[in-house]
Amino acid sequence: MATPAAAYPALSAAARSRTAASARAPWSIYAVLFASLSVILGVIWDISWHRTIGRDTFWTPAHLAIYTGGIVAGLTCGWVALTTTFGGSQAERGSAVRFWGFRAPLGAWVCIWGAFAMVTSAPFDDWWHNAYGLDVKIISPPHMLLAAGIAAIQGGAMLMALAWQNRASGDRRQLGRLYLLGAGLLMVLVMTLCTEYQQRWDMHRSLFFEVTAGAVVLFLVGPARPSISRWPATTIALVYSVMTLAMIVILPLFKAQPLLGPIYVLKVRFTPPGLDRALVGEIWFYPDGSRVLELSTRCAPTEAFQIATELRVFLTAHGVDLGGQQETKTHKALEYFAENLRADAA
């Protein structure tokens, strides 16, 4: 059954607004894509910073690049929401998504959520490090919140470019290229997260191939489907390759001196006779000759007290004195180097 266009005046106005001039991308798409580029460059730079220098102040250039991108994306899409709500045309308001009385394109709302998630992750990450010490993993709760915010900004940029592309007429190739740029940046983020399971020694496990294949199918083949450009998957892979190779070449050009080191760590996973669960043993050797030994095991939260009691009884029975001074390895390392820095400053 045919539906008369007059029944949907907002959509009719949007259709009439499709002129050749509408194929030009608005400044907000460029701003959000710039924010996405700044964020992903900052993420890769921050990983390199942690590997070479270690955990540093929050105000590192890498962190500034990450959160500058989040703020730019949030402010840009916030402005889009305000102008669409209070000054948008009938066509713009008709094609927008309403939320809490405001109207904006769906991609703008996704970017705004991503910006809030990124800003929230900053104090969360600082608290996490202060509570649990330094981590050497990419995947942790604050990092995943940050990654979700970054992915939302990059996905929002793709949605904004895709929506403008689908509503435009005339030469839409530039909009198609902007969409693929956003998809390529999202691919860089996803593959960066996947490196947690893509080290050389992981190639002997099936999980390596499952993670890699899943990422390629979802974030390389998937975004290529709605593209109007030629060779979309190849273009996405090209953006990923250029970004990765550029950072591999450029980052080693900067000199870096570790702030916290050297600390040598020995780590072993074993199951002692008489205990039906695996233990992880770590011993940290500090530059002053002292050392800290840590034994840990994994269990469900509901079993924590029971397992702790059983492990305490087992260690006591084997002559391990648990009444001595308890000290976390990370806190001891930070105290040691803080004392050295204070002595150097004096």
N, C-alpha and C positions, 0 to 999 in steps of 0.2 A: 504494500500500500504506500503510495507516494505521500509525503508530508510536505505541505507548502512551506516555502522558506519564510513566509511572513510570520509563521508561528514562533520563529526564533530570531527576533530582531537583532540581538547581539551577534549571533553567528552570521547573519546576513551582512551586517556592517563589517564584520571581520573579513568576509569573502570579498566585499567590494573594495576593501583596503589593500588587496594584494596587487600592488603595482610593481613595476620594475625597480623603483627606488627602494621597496621593502626588502630587496635582496641584500642590501648593505647591512652588515652586522652592527648592532648598537654598541656603544662604548662599554656598556655593562658586561657584555660577553668577553671583550678584550680584557677588562679589569679582572674578572673572575679567573680567566685563563692565566693572566699574569700572577694572580695569587696562587693558583695551582702550581705553576712553575716554581715560584719562590718557595713554596712549602716542600715540594719534593726535592729540590736542590738542598734545602736545609736539612731534610731527613738524611740524605746520603752523606752530607757533610758532617752531621752530628754523629753518625755511626763511625765515620773515620776519626772524628775527634775523640770519641770514647776509646777507640782501639789504640790510638797513639798517645794522646795526652792523658786520657782518663776522665773521670767525672770532674767537672769544673764548675765555675759559677754559672748561674742561670743566664747571665748576660753574655753568652758567647755569640759570635757571629752566626753560627749555625742555628741556635735557638731563636735569635732575632729574625732570621730569614723565615723560619717556620711560623712564628706567631705573627709576624708582619703580614704574611700571606693570609692567615686566618682572619686578622682584623680587616684587611682590605676587602676580602670576600664578604664578610659580615656587613661592613658599612655600605659596600656597593649594593648588595641585595636589599639591605634595609632602606636605602634611598629609593630603589626600584619599587619596593612595596609602598612607600609613602607617596611617591609621584603617581603610581598607578591608582592608589586609593583615592587621593584627593585631587589629582589633576589629569588622570588618564582619560582617554577617549572612550566612547561607548564600545568600540571594538576591543580595545585593550582590557577594559574591565570585564567584557563578556568572555574573553579567553583566559582570564586569570582565575586563580584558586583563592577562595575566601577562607580566612582563618582569623578568628578573634576580631572580626569586623574589618580586617585589612584585606586587600587584594594584591596579589603578585603572581607571576608565573610560578609553576610548580618547581622549576629548577631553582628559583630564587629562594623559596622556602627551604628546600633541601640544603642550600648553601648556608642559610642563616642557622639552621640546626647544626650543621657542621662547625660553624664558627663558635657557637656556644660550647659544643663538645670539646673543641680544641682548647678554648680558654679554661674550661673546667679541668681538663687533664693536667694543666700546669701545676696548680697546688696539690692535686692528687698525686702526681709523680714525685713532687718534692717530699710530701708526707711519706710516701711508700719507701723512698730511699732512706729517710731518717728513721723509719720504723724497722725496716728489714735489711738495710745496708745496700751496698752497691750490687747491682745485678749485671750479668753478662749476657742476658738474653734479650732478644727483640720482643718476644711475646710475653707480656706481663699485663696485669689489669690496667694500669695507667697508660701504658704504651698502646694497648688495644683500643682504649677510649680515644686516644689521640689519632690512631690510624682510622677509626670509624669517622671521626670528624674530617680528616683529610680526604677520605674516600667520598664523604658526602659533598664536600666542596668540589671535588673533581667530577663526581657524578652530576651535581647540580649544574656545573658548567656545560657538561655534555647535553643535559636536558634543555638548557636554555638555547644552545646552538641548534639542537635538533628541532625544537619547537619553532624557532624562527625560520629554520630551513624549510620545514613542512608548510608553513603559512606563507612563505615568500613566493614570488614569481620572478621570472627573468633569469639572469645568470646567478645560480645558487652555488657555484663551485667553491667560492670563498667560505661560505657557511659550512659546506661539507668538509673542507680542510680544517676549519676550526674545531668541528666535532671530532675529527680523527686525532687532532692534537690533544684534546682532552682525554680521549680514549687511550692514547699512548702514554700520557702522564699517569693515568690510573693503572696501566699495565706495569709501569715502573714501581709504583707503590706496592702492588700486589706481589710482584716478584721479589721485592725487597723483604717483605714479610715472609715469603716462602723460603728465604735463605736460612731460616731457622732449621729447615729440614733438607737443605740442599748442599750440605758440605760434602767434601770428597768421600769421607767415610760413610756418609749416608747412602751412597750409591749402591751399597751392598744390601740395602733393605728395600722392600717393595714400597714403603711409605714415600720414599724419594720420588718415585715415578708416579704414584697416585697424586701427590701434591702438585707436581709439575704439570701433569696432564690435565688435572682439574682446573688449574689456573689458566692454562692455555685455552681450553675449551670455553670457559666462562668469560674470560676477559680479553681474549684475542679474536676468537671466532664469533662470540656473541655480539659485541659492539659493531662488528663489521656488517651485520645483517641489515640494520636500518640506514646504512650509509648510502649516499647517492654518488659517491666518488668511485673512480676506478681503483682497483687493487686496494681495497680498504684494509684488509688484514695485513698486507705487506706494508702499508703506510704506518699502521700501528706498531708493527715490529720494528720498522725503521726508526720511529721516534724513540722507542725503548732502547734500541741498540746505540743510537747516537748519544742519548743521555748517559747511558752506562759507560760507554767508551770515553766520553768526554771527562767524566768524573774520575775514571781510572787514570787518565793521563794527567789531569790538572791537579788533583789533590796531593799527589806525592811531591809536587813542586814546592809546597809550603813546608817549612821546617817545623818540627814538633818535638817538644821535650816532655817526657812523662812527668806528671806532677806527683803521682802516687806510685812509687816503685823504686827499685825492683822488689817484688814480693814473690817468692817461689812457692808454688802450691803443688802438693801431691794429693791425688784423689783416687780412691779405689772403691769399687762396689763388691761386696762379698756377703756370704751367708755363713756365720760362724756355727760350728758344731753345737748342737743343743738348743739352737734358736730357729724357729720355723719362719723367719722373715729376713729379708735382705737388709743390710745396713750400708750406708754410704759413709766412708771415712775421709776426712779432709784434714791435712796438717799444713799450716801456713808458717813459713819461715820468714821472720822479719829481719831487716838489716842489722839490728842490734844483737842478733843471736837468739832472741827469745822465739818461742813458737806456741801455737795454739792448735789443739786437736779438737775436732768436732766430729761426733757420731750422730747420724740422723737416720730416720726411717720414714716410710710413708704409710699412712693409714687413713681410713675414713674419719671425718670429724666426730662421728658418734662413738668411735673407738679410741679417741685420743687418750683419755685418762687411763683406760684399761691397758693400752699398749705401753704408755709411759711407765705405769707401775711394773708391768712385766719386764720391760727393758731395764728398769732400775734394779730390780731383783737380780736379773741375769748379770749385769755388769758388776754389782756388788759381790756376787758369788765368785766372780773371776778376779777379784782383787783390785777393781777399779775404784779409787776413792772419789766419791761424788760430793764430798763435803768441802772441797777446796773452793777457791774463788772462781766464780763463773764469769766468763768474759767472752763476748761475741768477737769473732775474728775481724769483722769489718770495723767495729767501733775501736778496737785496739789499733788497727792500721791507721784510722783517721786521727786518733789521738797521737800516735807516734809522729806522723808527718806534720800535724799541726804544731807540735812542740818544736820540730826542726825548723818550720817556717818562722815561728816566733823567735827562735834563737838566731836565725839568719837576719831577721829584721832588726834585732837588737844590735 
